[in-house]
Amino acid sequence: MSKRLKNFQINTIDLHDKQDAWFFKEFINIRKPVKIINSSELILNIEDFKIDNLCEFLKWGDELMVETKTGGGFGNGNKRVKLTLDDLVSKLKNGEDQYYLTTQYEEHAEPSDDESEREDDSEADEDDEYDLDKQFSEDLTPQTEQPVESKEGDEPDSDSDSDFDFENLKDDYQDDDDEEPEEEGDRDDDDDDDEPRHVKELFQPPLTNIYDKIPIQPPFFKNLIPQQINLWMGLTKPKKFDNTKDFPIDKTIPKGTSSGLHHDHSDNLYIVVSGCKRFTLFSPFDAYKLYTVGKIFKIYGNGVIDYEINEFAPDWNHINDDGSLQEEQETKEIKKIIEDLDPPNFSKIPPILLHLNELSETQMDKLVAFSKKNFPDLISLENYKIWLKSGDMLYLPAGWFHEVSSFGKENEDRELENKDNIHIALNYWFAPPNNDEFDKPYKTSFWAKEFENMLR
């Protein structure tokens, strides 16, 4: 597995008439992202997951834990509220954009008292990271509690006299991949001993009841071991800007919500059902220049990234190149633990610095100066932007850094219905392969045995 690809570009392919072994050789084995078009029907029926059909198809009656917008955005650790799928769909159709459905690792844990009072929530801020007035209104500087590493032994200056507010520029954060799924028996719908409880754990709520309606291992990924299947859903409203004041173009600008720049520890197959997604990608081998929250311990040849156990990642366990945990380390005495940390695999770079071309010239100049002072290595890094619309898919190998901006319907019509601005996606996470053989993508039998036990 090659560390770097020469003359790299993101390919766009159609999987019809292609073979599994070809896909493995051309993309999975060399750890190369690829955009896939006209092929989602090989895996699922997109129409089943559209907003008007979703509740009837999924038949999920239990409550979900749904992220709420805080400080103008979504984020890891943000308050979550309990909503049924029907309630969430109704709110999104009504134009309420302060809710976002993400992975459900701890969704059945009891919320705090204020989380339970979801109907008494204060009015959410409708502005997100692309609201320029919100971004540039206060005098805040990047956090300086944590050392910012661009490369080993080189620590850039973290002081700033910028007049921008960067504190709330990350939203839609995914939960840390390392949290364990809920234990067997925690779900009410698993009480029937005849139902495959272990298999159903792959299908995170509200997908659990369709475990037999979409493939566990999709075509072209049948030799990879699945770890989780998730549903993502939210609403992003377009915003009209005065082209003479804010933007030098005369049309509605989609006001996107962002995942924040981060990488996963698993391979990802991402399927867009509705709306529009923009991925901004960086190679895992640029990780030392991407200012991660955690201190990088090792980057494996297949792109999997391991972190040091320190005050920035006190609960971290070292991982192998196939994503499996090494033997659990003895607990270290860490004198200082920084509170409210994002997971170690998140970058401290504000997402707006990845999209400077969307700003006015004055705003761009100020942000370029800020970036050069606080994130100097970012300017020289090559990134790749991929736009996905309904039915498109993206294969993203583990370790590739990505910031995902979510938008509504890809349409310049300013009179769209609320449901046209709802973005929905599914994704599969797979254990990252670490072997060059198509029929044996893993060097050990660890994941094969785990999967065999799950299917029993």
Secondary structure as GFF3:
##gff-version 3
##sequence-region A 1 456
A	DSSP	beta_strand	11	14	.	.	.	ID=ss1
A	DSSP	alpha_helix	20	23	.	.	.	ID=ss2
A	DSSP	pi_helix	24	28	.	.	.	ID=ss3
A	DSSP	beta_strand	34	37	.	.	.	ID=ss4
A	DSSP	three_ten_helix	40	42	.	.	.	ID=ss5
A	DSSP	three_ten_helix	46	49	.	.	.	ID=ss6
A	DSSP	alpha_helix	54	58	.	.	.	ID=ss7
A	DSSP	beta_strand	63	68	.	.	.	ID=ss8
A	DSSP	beta_strand	80	84	.	.	.	ID=ss9
A	DSSP	alpha_helix	85	93	.	.	.	ID=ss10
A	DSSP	beta_strand	99	101	.	.	.	ID=ss11
A	DSSP	alpha_helix	113	116	.	.	.	ID=ss12
A	DSSP	three_ten_helix	118	120	.	.	.	ID=ss13
A	DSSP	alpha_helix	132	135	.	.	.	ID=ss14
A	DSSP	three_ten_helix	188	190	.	.	.	ID=ss15
A	DSSP	alpha_helix	197	200	.	.	.	ID=ss16
A	DSSP	three_ten_helix	208	210	.	.	.	ID=ss17
A	DSSP	beta_strand	226	235	.	.	.	ID=ss18
A	DSSP	beta_strand	238	240	.	.	.	ID=ss19
A	DSSP	beta_strand	252	254	.	.	.	ID=ss20
A	DSSP	beta_strand	257	258	.	.	.	ID=ss21
A	DSSP	beta_strand	267	274	.	.	.	ID=ss22
A	DSSP	beta_strand	276	282	.	.	.	ID=ss23
A	DSSP	three_ten_helix	284	289	.	.	.	ID=ss24
A	DSSP	beta_strand	296	299	.	.	.	ID=ss25
A	DSSP	beta_strand	305	307	.	.	.	ID=ss26
A	DSSP	three_ten_helix	351	354	.	.	.	ID=ss27
A	DSSP	three_ten_helix	356	358	.	.	.	ID=ss28
A	DSSP	alpha_helix	361	374	.	.	.	ID=ss29
A	DSSP	three_ten_helix	376	380	.	.	.	ID=ss30
A	DSSP	beta_strand	384	389	.	.	.	ID=ss31
A	DSSP	beta_strand	393	396	.	.	.	ID=ss32
A	DSSP	beta_strand	401	407	.	.	.	ID=ss33
A	DSSP	three_ten_helix	418	421	.	.	.	ID=ss34
A	DSSP	beta_strand	422	430	.	.	.	ID=ss35
A	DSSP	alpha_helix	446	455	.	.	.	ID=ss36
###
